[in-house]
Amino acid sequence: MTDADKGVLLEVITPREMFYSGQVEMVVVPTTDGEEGFMAHHVWCVKLLAEKGRVKIRETGAKDLKIIDIKGGHVDIKDRFVVYTDEAEWAEED
C-alpha cells in the first residue's frame, strides 16, 4: 500500500470540539469561489469557506460520501487537511 492509498488526515474543528478526525481519500469543501476538491499530496493552500455549505468526505476505502453541514471558516491544506468552522453537524439525508 502506497502513501496515496492511505489517504490523508482530515480534521473538522469547531470552537467547541474536534467534530471529525479520520483518513480520507478526498474532501470537497464549499469555498467563496465555489466547491473545491482536494486529495493527498495537494499543494499547500488556505481557502476561505462559504458562509454556509457542505463538506463532502470520501473516507479511505469507502464508496459512499459522508456529508457535514458547516457555517463559515477556512480550510488549511497541507500534510493534513484541517477545516476550521464556526459550526458543524452531520447532514440529514435528502
N, C-alpha and C positions, 0 to 999 in steps of 0.2 A: 504494500500500500504506500503510495507516494504522499507527500505533504498535501498536494492538491486534493487527493481523495479524502483526506481527513477534514477538509473544510477549514473554517476559521471561527474563532470565538466571537460570538455576538453577545453584547450585554445591553439591556434596555434599563435605564436608570431614571427614576423619578426622585423628587426631593424627599420622598418618604421611604423608598425601598428600591432594592435591586429587583425589578419586576421580572426580568428574564435573563438567563445566562445559559448558553448552550453552543454546541458546534453546529455550524450551518454551512451549506454549500453555496447559498445565495441569499441576499436580502435586497428587497426593493423598498425604498423609502420615499415619502412624499416631500420633495424639496420645493422651495419657492419657484424653481424653474420647471417643475413637473416631476413625474416619477423617475427615479434613477435607481438602477440596479448595480450591485457590487458583488464580486466573488473574491476568493482568496487571491493574494498577490496583486491586488489592485494598487495603483499608485496612490500615495498618501494624499488625502484631501479632507477638508472640513466643509460641510454643506449646511446651510440654514434650512430648517424644516418648515413646511407649510403650517399655518395656524392650526389646521385640523387635517387629519388624514389617516391612512392605514399603512402600517409596516407589514410587508409580506415576507414570510420566512420559509425557506426550504431547508429543513434540518438535514444534516449529513445522513445519507442513506434512505431518506423518506421520499415518498411520492407526492404526498399531499402538502399543501401550504398551511401554515399557521398564520393567523392574522391578528394584529394588535392595533386597536384604535388609539391614536395619540393626539396630543394637543401641543403644538409648537416645540421649540427646542433646536438642537443641532445634532449632527452625526459626525463622528470623528472616525475616518477610515485610515487605518494604519496596519500594524501587525495583528491587531484585533479590531473589531468594529464596535463602537460604543454609541448608542443613541441616548442622548440626554434630553428628556422631555418633561413638561410640566405634569402631564397625566398620561397614564397608560391603562388599558383594560383589554381583555380578550374580546374580540369582535363576536357578535352574535351571528348565527347562521342566517344567511339571506333567504 
